[in-house]
Amino acid sequence: MSHGEYDLVIAGGGVAALTAGLTSARAGRKTRVLTGPSLGGQLISIERIDGYPGFPDGVPGYDLCPIIQEQAVGAGAEFDAAEATGLHSDDGRWRVTTRQGAVGARAVVIATGTTSKTLGIPGEERLRGKGISHCASCDAPLLRGRSVGVVGGGDSALQEALTLAQHVARVIILHRGSAFSAQSAYVQQVQQTPRIEVRFGTIVEEAVGNDGLTSVRTRTVNNGKADDLELAGLFVYVGLAPATTWLNGVLALDASGRIPVDGAMRSGLRGVFAAGTVRSGSAGRAAAAAGDGAVAAVAADQYLRDGTWSV
Ligand SMILES: Cc1cc2nc3c(=O)[nH]c(=O)nc-3n(C[C@H](O)[C@H](O)[C@H](O)COP(=O)(O)OP(=O)(O)OC[C@H]3O[C@@H](n4cnc5c(N)ncnc54)[C@H](O)[C@@H]3O)c2cc1C
């Protein structure tokens, strides 16, 4: 069953998709945004987005994303919580399938972003949502006065450790490497926060607990020593996997599973663009994802006008 014909269909609900929707609708294009499971994407649960222009003190994701969506709706973009399940070529047009039906368009922007990688350790699946989490701002208030662990050493891990430290008694950062890869501003803040303890060279091997997480089993890299650490929460930030499996090989991906694009966000398929962290070479910041969304929508508008598909 077809759920309508559009100039542009955008798959994704993060800042890249919302900005593409806004820009396309402002250009007068009939635009549909399929947001998938999480409107606002990775940003929706972030307590304080740093480095986004216009907000010198940061801005909560749950404040920023609805504003961009409202702006896009005001410009005429249509929103739908459906998840894209496939992309098909159909006589010079594209069809994006969802469980509720298909949507047709001459151009498509893929902005499905990333999902958080898991540790792949025993107990992790069973205890997800029962102490194991990827969202500090969602779960920190439930863990007041308790000890929690954060796994990872990049920006996300340190930023979320700082959010957790505002709520819980003690945060232990468990990082397998011997140094952080995060921005120096976050490293400095972590070093100056007495409630945060750092354990480098530490691997988390198992999550333990029945109804909820009670401890984790760790191993020290250089001497192989095992340890049991009592924790009520474990927050995992060990990288992001691009949400491209739904494309089922219709589009060539790079080695990391992301979509290669040119400077106008054009993919290898005529009429198909990619924007945000799902594309190869994304800067990984929210402002860059928003910029990608705007670039893709402007290039799509030009493509719809004159069929241009080269720089
Ligand atoms: C913990 C953490 C903290 C961060 N802090 C900052 C910060 O302070 N400042 C900063 O600039 N950046 C920060 N970032 C990075 C920032 O979140 C990303 O750059 C930004 O969210 C990328 O936006 P996006 O739209 O490309 O993708 P995402 O935010 O990943 O959004 C993807 C969207 O696609 C949807 N989707 C997925 N699959 C489908 C499908 N099949 N069909 C339809 N929709 C689908 C999802 O529902 C989601 O809405 C942080 C990231 C993390 C993880």
The ligand as an SDF file (V2000), in Angstrom:
LIG
                    3D

 53 58  0  0  0  0  0  0  0  0999 V2000
   26.4070   10.4520   24.6440 C   0  0  0  0  0  0  0  0  0  0  0  0
   26.5690   11.4010   23.5010 C   0  0  0  0  0  0  0  0  0  0  0  0
   26.8180   12.7450   23.7440 C   0  0  0  0  0  0  0  0  0  0  0  0
   26.9620   13.6640   22.6800 C   0  0  0  0  0  0  0  0  0  0  0  0
   27.1690   14.9810   22.9550 N   0  0  0  0  0  0  0  0  0  0  0  0
   27.3150   15.8630   21.9490 C   0  0  0  0  0  0  0  0  0  0  0  0
   27.5310   17.2560   22.2240 C   0  0  0  0  0  0  0  0  0  0  0  0
   27.5840   17.6820   23.3740 O   0  0  0  0  0  0  0  0  0  0  0  0
   27.6670   18.1150   21.1710 N   0  0  0  0  0  0  0  0  0  0  0  0
   27.6190   17.6830   19.8760 C   0  0  0  0  0  0  0  0  0  0  0  0
   27.7480   18.5090   18.9700 O   0  0  0  0  0  0  0  0  0  0  0  0
   27.4030   16.3750   19.5920 N   0  0  0  0  0  0  0  0  0  0  0  0
   27.2510   15.4690   20.5920 C   0  0  0  0  0  0  0  0  0  0  0  0
   27.0320   14.1350   20.3170 N   0  0  0  0  0  0  0  0  0  0  0  0
   26.9730   13.7290   18.9030 C   0  0  0  0  0  0  0  0  0  0  0  0
   25.5670   13.9640   18.3420 C   0  0  0  0  0  0  0  0  0  0  0  0
   24.6410   13.2680   19.1410 O   0  0  0  0  0  0  0  0  0  0  0  0
   25.4920   13.5300   16.8800 C   0  0  0  0  0  0  0  0  0  0  0  0
   26.4340   14.2350   16.1180 O   0  0  0  0  0  0  0  0  0  0  0  0
   24.1190   13.7690   16.2730 C   0  0  0  0  0  0  0  0  0  0  0  0
   23.1060   13.2410   17.0970 O   0  0  0  0  0  0  0  0  0  0  0  0
   24.0320   13.1540   14.8910 C   0  0  0  0  0  0  0  0  0  0  0  0
   22.7590   13.4030   14.3880 O   0  0  0  0  0  0  0  0  0  0  0  0
   22.1370   12.4980   13.2340 P   0  0  0  0  0  0  0  0  0  0  0  0
   20.8390   13.1410   12.8830 O   0  0  0  0  0  0  0  0  0  0  0  0
   23.1280   12.3260   12.1420 O   0  0  0  0  0  0  0  0  0  0  0  0
   21.9140   11.0360   13.8390 O   0  0  0  0  0  0  0  0  0  0  0  0
   21.1920   10.4930   15.1590 P   0  0  0  0  0  0  0  0  0  0  0  0
   21.1560   11.5060   16.2340 O   0  0  0  0  0  0  0  0  0  0  0  0
   21.8250    9.1780   15.4310 O   0  0  0  0  0  0  0  0  0  0  0  0
   19.6760   10.2470   14.7030 O   0  0  0  0  0  0  0  0  0  0  0  0
   19.3160    9.1660   13.9000 C   0  0  0  0  0  0  0  0  0  0  0  0
   17.8200    9.1350   13.7620 C   0  0  0  0  0  0  0  0  0  0  0  0
   17.4720    8.1930   12.7650 O   0  0  0  0  0  0  0  0  0  0  0  0
   16.3620    7.4120   13.2080 C   0  0  0  0  0  0  0  0  0  0  0  0
   16.4260    6.1200   12.5350 N   0  0  0  0  0  0  0  0  0  0  0  0
   17.2950    5.1010   12.7080 C   0  0  0  0  0  0  0  0  0  0  0  0
   16.9980    4.0770   11.8740 N   0  0  0  0  0  0  0  0  0  0  0  0
   15.9130    4.4910   11.1610 C   0  0  0  0  0  0  0  0  0  0  0  0
   15.1380    3.9000   10.1140 C   0  0  0  0  0  0  0  0  0  0  0  0
   15.4210    2.6700    9.6360 N   0  0  0  0  0  0  0  0  0  0  0  0
   14.0970    4.5980    9.6130 N   0  0  0  0  0  0  0  0  0  0  0  0
   13.8040    5.8560   10.0780 C   0  0  0  0  0  0  0  0  0  0  0  0
   14.5230    6.4550   11.0500 N   0  0  0  0  0  0  0  0  0  0  0  0
   15.5650    5.7870   11.5800 C   0  0  0  0  0  0  0  0  0  0  0  0
   16.5000    7.3460   14.7040 C   0  0  0  0  0  0  0  0  0  0  0  0
   15.2100    7.1250   15.2740 O   0  0  0  0  0  0  0  0  0  0  0  0
   17.0310    8.7550   15.0060 C   0  0  0  0  0  0  0  0  0  0  0  0
   15.9490    9.6320   15.1330 O   0  0  0  0  0  0  0  0  0  0  0  0
   26.8790   13.2060   21.3460 C   0  0  0  0  0  0  0  0  0  0  0  0
   26.6240   11.8490   21.0940 C   0  0  0  0  0  0  0  0  0  0  0  0
   26.4770   10.9410   22.1480 C   0  0  0  0  0  0  0  0  0  0  0  0
   26.2070    9.4870   21.8460 C   0  0  0  0  0  0  0  0  0  0  0  0
  1  2  1  0
  2  3  1  0
  2 52  2  0
  3  4  2  0
  4  5  1  0
  4 50  1  0
  5  6  2  0
  6  7  1  0
  6 13  1  0
  7  8  2  0
  7  9  1  0
  9 10  1  0
 10 11  2  0
 10 12  1  0
 12 13  2  0
 13 14  1  0
 14 15  1  0
 14 50  1  0
 15 16  1  0
 16 17  1  0
 16 18  1  0
 18 19  1  0
 18 20  1  0
 20 21  1  0
 20 22  1  0
 22 23  1  0
 23 24  1  0
 24 25  2  0
 24 26  1  0
 24 27  1  0
 27 28  1  0
 28 29  2  0
 28 30  1  0
 28 31  1  0
 31 32  1  0
 32 33  1  0
 33 34  1  0
 33 48  1  0
 34 35  1  0
 35 36  1  0
 35 46  1  0
 36 37  1  0
 36 45  1  0
 37 38  2  0
 38 39  1  0
 39 40  1  0
 39 45  2  0
 40 41  1  0
 40 42  2  0
 42 43  1  0
 43 44  2  0
 44 45  1  0
 46 47  1  0
 46 48  1  0
 48 49  1  0
 50 51  2  0
 51 52  1  0
 52 53  1  0
M  END
$$$$
